[in-house]
Amino acid sequence: MAEQSGTWWIWRVFWILLFVTAFEVLLGILKVNESLPESFVHGTFLGLAWLTHVFIILTIIKAAYIVMEFMHLGHEVKGLKLTILLPCVILIPYLLFILLTEGVMMV
C-alpha cells in the first residue's frame, strides 16, 4: 500500500469549502441575473429574503466545518463537540433574530 501524504485532509477541506462557496456564488449570480424564483428572492421571513437566510445558514455551516477541522474538534469526543458547537448554533440564530426584530427603525 502506498503511504498517504500528510496533507490529504487539507485538500479534502479545500474541496468541500470550495464547493460550498461556489454554490453561494452561483446563487448570487442567479439572483443578479433574475433566474431564481420570485418568492425565493423577494419573499421574506423575519424581515429578510429567503435567499439571505440560505446564505446565513451556509456561512454557519462553513464556520462550523472550519472549527471542526482546523481546531481539531472533529477528532474529539461527542460531548466536547456539543459543548463548543451547540451554544454557537443556538446563540447565532438568536442574535440574528434580535437584530432583525429590534433593528427596525421607526420613522
A tleap script that builds the chain and sets N, CA, C and O, in Angstrom:
source leaprc.protein.ff14SB
mol = sequence {
  NMET ALA GLU GLN SER GLY THR TRP TRP ILE
  TRP ARG VAL PHE TRP ILE LEU LEU PHE VAL
  THR ALA PHE GLU VAL LEU LEU GLY ILE LEU
  LYS VAL ASN GLU SER LEU PRO GLU SER PHE
  VAL HIE GLY THR PHE LEU GLY LEU ALA TRP
  LEU THR HIE VAL PHE ILE ILE LEU THR ILE
  ILE LYS ALA ALA TYR ILE VAL MET GLU PHE
  MET HIE LEU GLY HIE GLU VAL LYS GLY LEU
  LYS LEU THR ILE LEU LEU PRO CYS VAL ILE
  LEU ILE PRO TYR LEU LEU PHE ILE LEU LEU
  THR GLU GLY VAL MET MET CVAL
}
set mol.1.N position { 0.832 -1.186 0.000 }
set mol.1.CA position { 0.000 0.000 0.000 }
set mol.1.C position { 0.875 1.247 0.000 }
set mol.1.O position { 1.888 1.333 0.693 }
set mol.2.N position { 0.445 2.193 -0.795 }
set mol.2.CA position { 1.182 3.462 -0.835 }
set mol.2.C position { 0.866 4.277 0.414 }
set mol.2.O position { -0.268 4.310 0.891 }
set mol.3.N position { 1.872 4.911 0.912 }
set mol.3.CA position { 1.702 5.721 2.111 }
set mol.3.C position { 1.069 7.067 1.737 }
set mol.3.O position { 1.505 7.729 0.796 }
set mol.4.N position { 0.028 7.461 2.496 }
set mol.4.CA position { -0.628 8.730 2.215 }
set mol.4.C position { 0.233 9.882 2.701 }
set mol.4.O position { 0.925 9.780 3.715 }
set mol.5.N position { 0.178 10.979 1.958 }
set mol.5.CA position { 0.919 12.154 2.407 }
set mol.5.C position { 0.169 12.805 3.566 }
set mol.5.O position { -1.012 12.528 3.776 }
set mol.6.N position { 0.835 13.650 4.302 }
set mol.6.CA position { 0.235 14.267 5.473 }
set mol.6.C position { -0.681 15.433 5.153 }
set mol.6.O position { -1.236 16.045 6.066 }
set mol.7.N position { -0.852 15.757 3.877 }
set mol.7.CA position { -1.679 16.905 3.515 }
set mol.7.C position { -3.002 16.521 2.865 }
set mol.7.O position { -3.706 17.398 2.364 }
set mol.8.N position { -3.358 15.252 2.856 }
set mol.8.CA position { -4.584 14.834 2.172 }
set mol.8.C position { -5.821 15.466 2.794 }
set mol.8.O position { -6.774 15.790 2.085 }
set mol.9.N position { -5.814 15.644 4.118 }
set mol.9.CA position { -7.007 16.169 4.785 }
set mol.9.C position { -7.234 17.633 4.456 }
set mol.9.O position { -8.378 18.083 4.388 }
set mol.10.N position { -6.155 18.384 4.253 }
set mol.10.CA position { -6.338 19.798 3.935 }
set mol.10.C position { -6.900 19.976 2.530 }
set mol.10.O position { -7.624 20.935 2.261 }
set mol.11.N position { -6.567 19.053 1.641 }
set mol.11.CA position { -7.158 19.102 0.305 }
set mol.11.C position { -8.632 18.743 0.344 }
set mol.11.O position { -9.427 19.308 -0.406 }
set mol.12.N position { -9.004 17.814 1.204 }
set mol.12.CA position { -10.429 17.474 1.375 }
set mol.12.C position { -11.195 18.691 1.889 }
set mol.12.O position { -12.274 19.007 1.389 }
set mol.13.N position { -10.636 19.367 2.884 }
set mol.13.CA position { -11.259 20.575 3.426 }
set mol.13.C position { -11.362 21.637 2.336 }
set mol.13.O position { -12.394 22.295 2.200 }
set mol.14.N position { -10.302 21.801 1.569 }
set mol.14.CA position { -10.290 22.776 0.480 }
set mol.14.C position { -11.426 22.524 -0.502 }
set mol.14.O position { -12.153 23.451 -0.860 }
set mol.15.N position { -11.585 21.279 -0.941 }
set mol.15.CA position { -12.616 20.980 -1.941 }
set mol.15.C position { -14.023 21.139 -1.376 }
set mol.15.O position { -14.919 21.606 -2.078 }
set mol.16.N position { -14.226 20.761 -0.130 }
set mol.16.CA position { -15.552 20.927 0.475 }
set mol.16.C position { -15.901 22.403 0.607 }
set mol.16.O position { -17.003 22.816 0.247 }
set mol.17.N position { -14.966 23.205 1.124 }
set mol.17.CA position { -15.226 24.635 1.268 }
set mol.17.C position { -15.354 25.315 -0.093 }
set mol.17.O position { -16.144 26.247 -0.246 }
set mol.18.N position { -14.590 24.862 -1.075 }
set mol.18.CA position { -14.706 25.408 -2.426 }
set mol.18.C position { -16.084 25.121 -3.003 }
set mol.18.O position { -16.688 25.994 -3.625 }
set mol.19.N position { -16.581 23.920 -2.806 }
set mol.19.CA position { -17.899 23.552 -3.327 }
set mol.19.C position { -18.993 24.411 -2.693 }
set mol.19.O position { -19.856 24.932 -3.400 }
set mol.20.N position { -18.966 24.563 -1.379 }
set mol.20.CA position { -19.994 25.355 -0.694 }
set mol.20.C position { -19.908 26.819 -1.113 }
set mol.20.O position { -20.935 27.458 -1.341 }
set mol.21.N position { -18.692 27.357 -1.216 }
set mol.21.CA position { -18.511 28.746 -1.640 }
set mol.21.C position { -18.954 28.938 -3.085 }
set mol.21.O position { -19.584 29.944 -3.410 }
set mol.22.N position { -18.631 27.983 -3.955 }
set mol.22.CA position { -19.064 28.067 -5.353 }
set mol.22.C position { -20.586 28.035 -5.442 }
set mol.22.O position { -21.169 28.721 -6.282 }
set mol.23.N position { -21.235 27.249 -4.589 }
set mol.23.CA position { -22.699 27.211 -4.559 }
set mol.23.C position { -23.259 28.570 -4.144 }
set mol.23.O position { -24.242 29.041 -4.716 }
set mol.24.N position { -22.630 29.203 -3.143 }
set mol.24.CA position { -23.063 30.542 -2.725 }
set mol.24.C position { -22.884 31.561 -3.852 }
set mol.24.O position { -23.763 32.389 -4.088 }
set mol.25.N position { -21.760 31.499 -4.535 }
set mol.25.CA position { -21.507 32.421 -5.647 }
set mol.25.C position { -22.511 32.177 -6.768 }
set mol.25.O position { -23.009 33.128 -7.370 }
set mol.26.N position { -22.811 30.913 -7.053 }
set mol.26.CA position { -23.794 30.585 -8.080 }
set mol.26.C position { -25.157 31.157 -7.730 }
set mol.26.O position { -25.841 31.707 -8.593 }
set mol.27.N position { -25.559 31.032 -6.460 }
set mol.27.CA position { -26.829 31.619 -6.038 }
set mol.27.C position { -26.818 33.132 -6.221 }
set mol.27.O position { -27.814 33.709 -6.657 }
set mol.28.N position { -25.699 33.783 -5.892 }
set mol.28.CA position { -25.582 35.224 -6.089 }
set mol.28.C position { -25.681 35.617 -7.554 }
set mol.28.O position { -26.342 36.598 -7.893 }
set mol.29.N position { -25.029 34.857 -8.421 }
set mol.29.CA position { -25.085 35.143 -9.858 }
set mol.29.C position { -26.504 34.948 -10.377 }
set mol.29.O position { -26.995 35.764 -11.158 }
set mol.30.N position { -27.168 33.878 -9.951 }
set mol.30.CA position { -28.542 33.633 -10.392 }
set mol.30.C position { -29.489 34.721 -9.891 }
set mol.30.O position { -30.459 35.064 -10.566 }
set mol.31.N position { -29.205 35.260 -8.709 }
set mol.31.CA position { -30.033 36.347 -8.189 }
set mol.31.C position { -29.861 37.600 -9.034 }
set mol.31.O position { -30.845 38.259 -9.372 }
set mol.32.N position { -28.627 37.934 -9.377 }
set mol.32.CA position { -28.360 39.117 -10.186 }
set mol.32.C position { -28.982 38.970 -11.574 }
set mol.32.O position { -29.508 39.934 -12.130 }
set mol.33.N position { -28.918 37.772 -12.124 }
set mol.33.CA position { -29.490 37.522 -13.450 }
set mol.33.C position { -30.997 37.290 -13.411 }
set mol.33.O position { -31.620 37.037 -14.443 }
set mol.34.N position { -31.577 37.376 -12.219 }
set mol.34.CA position { -33.016 37.177 -12.010 }
set mol.34.C position { -33.485 35.821 -12.523 }
set mol.34.O position { -34.542 35.711 -13.145 }
set mol.35.N position { -32.682 34.787 -12.253 }
set mol.35.CA position { -33.016 33.429 -12.671 }
set mol.35.C position { -33.634 32.604 -11.548 }
set mol.35.O position { -34.093 31.486 -11.784 }
set mol.36.N position { -33.652 33.139 -10.335 }
set mol.36.CA position { -34.232 32.427 -9.198 }
set mol.36.C position { -35.721 32.739 -9.109 }
set mol.36.O position { -36.166 33.775 -9.602 }
set mol.37.N position { -36.495 31.852 -8.484 }
set mol.37.CA position { -37.922 32.124 -8.326 }
set mol.37.C position { -38.165 33.425 -7.548 }
set mol.37.O position { -37.432 33.752 -6.615 }
set mol.38.N position { -39.189 34.143 -7.947 }
set mol.38.CA position { -39.505 35.436 -7.341 }
set mol.38.C position { -39.754 35.326 -5.839 }
set mol.38.O position { -39.334 36.193 -5.074 }
set mol.39.N position { -40.438 34.260 -5.416 }
set mol.39.CA position { -40.746 34.106 -3.987 }
set mol.39.C position { -39.492 33.835 -3.162 }
set mol.39.O position { -39.438 34.182 -1.982 }
set mol.40.N position { -38.497 33.225 -3.771 }
set mol.40.CA position { -37.238 32.920 -3.076 }
set mol.40.C position { -36.412 34.177 -2.855 }
set mol.40.O position { -35.709 34.294 -1.851 }
set mol.41.N position { -36.496 35.112 -3.786 }
set mol.41.CA position { -35.684 36.324 -3.723 }
set mol.41.C position { -36.403 37.432 -2.951 }
set mol.41.O position { -35.777 38.154 -2.175 }
set mol.42.N position { -37.723 37.570 -3.164 }
set mol.42.CA position { -38.449 38.689 -2.569 }
set mol.42.C position { -39.375 38.284 -1.437 }
set mol.42.O position { -39.835 39.150 -0.692 }
set mol.43.N position { -39.666 36.998 -1.280 }
set mol.43.CA position { -40.463 36.552 -0.143 }
set mol.43.C position { -39.650 36.696 1.130 }
set mol.43.O position { -38.468 36.351 1.154 }
set mol.44.N position { -40.266 37.198 2.182 }
set mol.44.CA position { -39.495 37.480 3.397 }
set mol.44.C position { -39.910 36.571 4.547 }
set mol.44.O position { -41.033 36.071 4.608 }
set mol.45.N position { -38.975 36.383 5.440 }
set mol.45.CA position { -39.180 35.672 6.699 }
set mol.45.C position { -38.325 36.382 7.728 }
set mol.45.O position { -37.110 36.485 7.559 }
set mol.46.N position { -38.937 36.870 8.786 }
set mol.46.CA position { -38.255 37.661 9.816 }
set mol.46.C position { -37.545 38.881 9.226 }
set mol.46.O position { -36.480 39.276 9.701 }
set mol.47.N position { -38.130 39.462 8.210 }
set mol.47.CA position { -37.590 40.691 7.646 }
set mol.47.C position { -36.517 40.520 6.591 }
set mol.47.O position { -36.059 41.510 6.020 }
set mol.48.N position { -36.103 39.293 6.315 }
set mol.48.CA position { -35.083 39.054 5.299 }
set mol.48.C position { -35.632 38.123 4.220 }
set mol.48.O position { -36.522 37.310 4.469 }
set mol.49.N position { -35.083 38.264 3.026 }
set mol.49.CA position { -35.457 37.370 1.936 }
set mol.49.C position { -34.983 35.953 2.246 }
set mol.49.O position { -34.007 35.756 2.970 }
set mol.50.N position { -35.676 34.986 1.696 }
set mol.50.CA position { -35.305 33.585 1.923 }
set mol.50.C position { -33.875 33.317 1.470 }
set mol.50.O position { -33.162 32.533 2.096 }
set mol.51.N position { -33.460 33.954 0.401 }
set mol.51.CA position { -32.104 33.760 -0.111 }
set mol.51.C position { -31.062 34.201 0.914 }
set mol.51.O position { -30.015 33.568 1.053 }
set mol.52.N position { -31.347 35.274 1.623 }
set mol.52.CA position { -30.429 35.742 2.656 }
set mol.52.C position { -30.311 34.718 3.775 }
set mol.52.O position { -29.221 34.506 4.307 }
set mol.53.N position { -31.413 34.086 4.133 }
set mol.53.CA position { -31.371 33.031 5.147 }
set mol.53.C position { -30.515 31.856 4.679 }
set mol.53.O position { -29.782 31.264 5.472 }
set mol.54.N position { -30.608 31.521 3.398 }
set mol.54.CA position { -29.784 30.431 2.850 }
set mol.54.C position { -28.301 30.791 2.969 }
set mol.54.O position { -27.484 29.952 3.349 }
set mol.55.N position { -27.955 32.043 2.643 }
set mol.55.CA position { -26.563 32.475 2.770 }
set mol.55.C position { -26.090 32.402 4.219 }
set mol.55.O position { -24.970 31.962 4.479 }
set mol.56.N position { -26.919 32.825 5.157 }
set mol.56.CA position { -26.548 32.784 6.572 }
set mol.56.C position { -26.326 31.344 7.019 }
set mol.56.O position { -25.347 31.060 7.708 }
set mol.57.N position { -27.211 30.439 6.641 }
set mol.57.CA position { -27.097 29.031 7.033 }
set mol.57.C position { -25.831 28.407 6.440 }
set mol.57.O position { -25.106 27.700 7.139 }
set mol.58.N position { -25.563 28.663 5.163 }
set mol.58.CA position { -24.355 28.112 4.536 }
set mol.58.C position { -23.088 28.669 5.187 }
set mol.58.O position { -22.100 27.950 5.333 }
set mol.59.N position { -23.112 29.931 5.575 }
set mol.59.CA position { -21.950 30.521 6.239 }
set mol.59.C position { -21.730 29.899 7.607 }
set mol.59.O position { -20.589 29.648 7.994 }
set mol.60.N position { -22.807 29.645 8.349 }
set mol.60.CA position { -22.678 28.987 9.653 }
set mol.60.C position { -22.143 27.564 9.483 }
set mol.60.O position { -21.320 27.110 10.278 }
set mol.61.N position { -22.604 26.873 8.463 }
set mol.61.CA position { -22.114 25.512 8.197 }
set mol.61.C position { -20.614 25.540 7.871 }
set mol.61.O position { -19.853 24.708 8.363 }
set mol.62.N position { -20.199 26.499 7.040 }
set mol.62.CA position { -18.768 26.601 6.718 }
set mol.62.C position { -17.949 26.920 7.963 }
set mol.62.O position { -16.880 26.345 8.169 }
set mol.63.N position { -18.444 27.830 8.788 }
set mol.63.CA position { -17.705 28.194 10.007 }
set mol.63.C position { -17.585 26.996 10.942 }
set mol.63.O position { -16.518 26.762 11.510 }
set mol.64.N position { -18.661 26.235 11.109 }
set mol.64.CA position { -18.611 25.051 11.972 }
set mol.64.C position { -17.638 24.013 11.414 }
set mol.64.O position { -16.907 23.378 12.174 }
set mol.65.N position { -17.625 23.837 10.102 }
set mol.65.CA position { -16.716 22.867 9.493 }
set mol.65.C position { -15.257 23.292 9.673 }
set mol.65.O position { -14.390 22.457 9.931 }
set mol.66.N position { -14.991 24.589 9.537 }
set mol.66.CA position { -13.634 25.087 9.738 }
set mol.66.C position { -13.190 24.854 11.176 }
set mol.66.O position { -12.052 24.452 11.419 }
set mol.67.N position { -14.083 25.106 12.129 }
set mol.67.CA position { -13.760 24.863 13.540 }
set mol.67.C position { -13.490 23.382 13.768 }
set mol.67.O position { -12.551 23.020 14.477 }
set mol.68.N position { -14.312 22.527 13.168 }
set mol.68.CA position { -14.146 21.082 13.358 }
set mol.68.C position { -12.807 20.594 12.808 }
set mol.68.O position { -12.173 19.721 13.401 }
set mol.69.N position { -12.380 21.148 11.691 }
set mol.69.CA position { -11.152 20.650 11.062 }
set mol.69.C position { -9.891 21.337 11.577 }
set mol.69.O position { -8.947 20.671 12.000 }
set mol.70.N position { -9.876 22.663 11.541 }
set mol.70.CA position { -8.628 23.366 11.848 }
set mol.70.C position { -8.372 23.527 13.337 }
set mol.70.O position { -7.231 23.745 13.744 }
set mol.71.N position { -9.400 23.424 14.148 }
set mol.71.CA position { -9.184 23.444 15.597 }
set mol.71.C position { -9.178 22.009 16.132 }
set mol.71.O position { -9.163 21.787 17.342 }
set mol.72.N position { -9.191 21.043 15.211 }
set mol.72.CA position { -9.114 19.620 15.524 }
set mol.72.C position { -10.238 19.171 16.459 }
set mol.72.O position { -10.072 18.224 17.228 }
set mol.73.N position { -11.366 19.847 16.390 }
set mol.73.CA position { -12.504 19.484 17.215 }
set mol.73.C position { -13.197 18.233 16.677 }
set mol.73.O position { -13.873 17.526 17.424 }
set mol.74.N position { -13.032 17.963 15.397 }
set mol.74.CA position { -13.666 16.804 14.784 }
set mol.74.C position { -13.159 15.478 15.320 }
set mol.74.O position { -13.818 14.452 15.149 }
set mol.75.N position { -12.000 15.479 15.968 }
set mol.75.CA position { -11.411 14.250 16.477 }
set mol.75.C position { -11.647 14.068 17.971 }
set mol.75.O position { -11.125 13.135 18.581 }
set mol.76.N position { -12.433 14.961 18.553 }
set mol.76.CA position { -12.714 14.879 19.987 }
set mol.76.C position { -13.967 14.048 20.237 }
set mol.76.O position { -14.655 13.639 19.302 }
set mol.77.N position { -14.249 13.807 21.508 }
set mol.77.CA position { -15.438 13.036 21.870 }
set mol.77.C position { -16.677 13.887 21.627 }
set mol.77.O position { -16.600 15.114 21.577 }
set mol.78.N position { -17.814 13.228 21.479 }
set mol.78.CA position { -19.053 13.895 21.119 }
set mol.78.C position { -19.453 14.962 22.142 }
set mol.78.O position { -19.964 16.015 21.760 }
set mol.79.N position { -19.232 14.710 23.413 }
set mol.79.CA position { -19.612 15.669 24.450 }
set mol.79.C position { -18.883 16.989 24.321 }
set mol.79.O position { -19.481 18.048 24.509 }
set mol.80.N position { -17.586 16.941 23.998 }
set mol.80.CA position { -16.812 18.171 23.840 }
set mol.80.C position { -17.260 18.936 22.604 }
set mol.80.O position { -17.347 20.164 22.631 }
set mol.81.N position { -17.546 18.213 21.511 }
set mol.81.CA position { -18.040 18.864 20.300 }
set mol.81.C position { -19.330 19.620 20.592 }
set mol.81.O position { -19.485 20.780 20.209 }
set mol.82.N position { -20.253 18.948 21.276 }
set mol.82.CA position { -21.534 19.581 21.583 }
set mol.82.C position { -21.370 20.752 22.541 }
set mol.82.O position { -22.080 21.751 22.424 }
set mol.83.N position { -20.444 20.642 23.484 }
set mol.83.CA position { -20.213 21.720 24.441 }
set mol.83.C position { -19.738 22.989 23.746 }
set mol.83.O position { -20.070 24.093 24.178 }
set mol.84.N position { -18.978 22.847 22.692 }
set mol.84.CA position { -18.444 24.013 21.996 }
set mol.84.C position { -19.374 24.498 20.887 }
set mol.84.O position { -19.591 25.701 20.747 }
set mol.85.N position { -19.920 23.581 20.105 }
set mol.85.CA position { -20.711 23.980 18.941 }
set mol.85.C position { -22.170 24.304 19.249 }
set mol.85.O position { -22.739 25.195 18.619 }
set mol.86.N position { -22.788 23.610 20.191 }
set mol.86.CA position { -24.206 23.820 20.460 }
set mol.86.C position { -24.529 25.239 20.928 }
set mol.86.O position { -25.506 25.812 20.445 }
set mol.87.N position { -23.763 25.833 21.839 }
set mol.87.CA position { -24.061 27.228 22.187 }
set mol.87.C position { -23.966 28.178 20.980 }
set mol.87.O position { -24.745 29.125 20.871 }
set mol.88.N position { -23.022 27.924 20.088 }
set mol.88.CA position { -22.901 28.768 18.894 }
set mol.88.C position { -24.085 28.581 17.964 }
set mol.88.O position { -24.605 29.549 17.409 }
set mol.89.N position { -24.513 27.334 17.794 }
set mol.89.CA position { -25.639 27.046 16.911 }
set mol.89.C position { -26.931 27.652 17.467 }
set mol.89.O position { -27.825 28.016 16.703 }
set mol.90.N position { -27.029 27.757 18.771 }
set mol.90.CA position { -28.214 28.369 19.387 }
set mol.90.C position { -28.056 29.887 19.446 }
set mol.90.O position { -29.012 30.610 19.165 }
set mol.91.N position { -26.879 30.383 19.803 }
set mol.91.CA position { -26.673 31.809 20.023 }
set mol.91.C position { -26.716 32.621 18.728 }
set mol.91.O position { -27.305 33.702 18.709 }
set mol.92.N position { -26.118 32.136 17.665 }
set mol.92.CA position { -26.072 32.912 16.417 }
set mol.92.C position { -27.474 33.162 15.859 }
set mol.92.O position { -27.787 34.313 15.555 }
set mol.93.N position { -28.341 32.143 15.706 }
set mol.93.CA position { -29.704 32.454 15.239 }
set mol.93.C position { -30.472 33.353 16.204 }
set mol.93.O position { -31.260 34.191 15.767 }
set mol.94.N position { -30.258 33.194 17.497 }
set mol.94.CA position { -30.929 34.045 18.473 }
set mol.94.C position { -30.497 35.502 18.312 }
set mol.94.O position { -31.336 36.403 18.316 }
set mol.95.N position { -29.195 35.732 18.172 }
set mol.95.CA position { -28.710 37.093 17.972 }
set mol.95.C position { -29.203 37.679 16.648 }
set mol.95.O position { -29.521 38.866 16.578 }
set mol.96.N position { -29.268 36.866 15.613 }
set mol.96.CA position { -29.819 37.340 14.338 }
set mol.96.C position { -31.296 37.703 14.488 }
set mol.96.O position { -31.752 38.701 13.931 }
set mol.97.N position { -32.042 36.895 15.239 }
set mol.97.CA position { -33.456 37.189 15.473 }
set mol.97.C position { -33.617 38.521 16.196 }
set mol.97.O position { -34.453 39.339 15.812 }
set mol.98.N position { -32.825 38.742 17.235 }
set mol.98.CA position { -32.896 40.013 17.972 }
set mol.98.C position { -32.542 41.174 17.049 }
set mol.98.O position { -33.225 42.197 17.048 }
set mol.99.N position { -31.484 41.020 16.270 }
set mol.99.CA position { -31.053 42.072 15.369 }
set mol.99.C position { -32.130 42.412 14.350 }
set mol.99.O position { -32.364 43.585 14.060 }
set mol.100.N position { -32.781 41.400 13.809 }
set mol.100.CA position { -33.775 41.622 12.770 }
set mol.100.C position { -35.089 42.162 13.308 }
set mol.100.O position { -35.746 42.963 12.643 }
set mol.101.N position { -35.478 41.738 14.492 }
set mol.101.CA position { -36.768 42.196 15.021 }
set mol.101.C position { -36.660 43.537 15.740 }
set mol.101.O position { -37.586 44.346 15.667 }
set mol.102.N position { -35.576 43.785 16.418 }
set mol.102.CA position { -35.422 45.021 17.172 }
set mol.102.C position { -34.713 46.109 16.359 }
set mol.102.O position { -34.721 47.276 16.750 }
set mol.103.N position { -34.120 45.744 15.265 }
set mol.103.CA position { -33.359 46.702 14.480 }
set mol.103.C position { -34.192 47.504 13.484 }
set mol.103.O position { -33.635 48.232 12.661 }
set mol.104.N position { -35.505 47.383 13.547 }
set mol.104.CA position { -36.377 48.125 12.643 }
set mol.104.C position { -36.431 49.571 13.109 }
set mol.104.O position { -36.776 49.855 14.256 }
set mol.105.N position { -36.087 50.478 12.206 }
set mol.105.CA position { -36.069 51.887 12.577 }
set mol.105.C position { -37.450 52.489 12.340 }
set mol.105.O position { -37.986 52.426 11.234 }
set mol.106.N position { -38.013 53.065 13.381 }
set mol.106.CA position { -39.322 53.714 13.283 }
set mol.106.C position { -39.133 55.174 12.896 }
set mol.106.O position { -38.386 55.902 13.550 }
set mol.107.N position { -39.792 55.592 11.860 }
set mol.107.CA position { -39.667 56.981 11.412 }
set mol.107.C position { -40.973 57.704 11.633 }
set mol.107.O position { -41.083 58.890 11.322 }
savepdb mol mol.pdb
quit
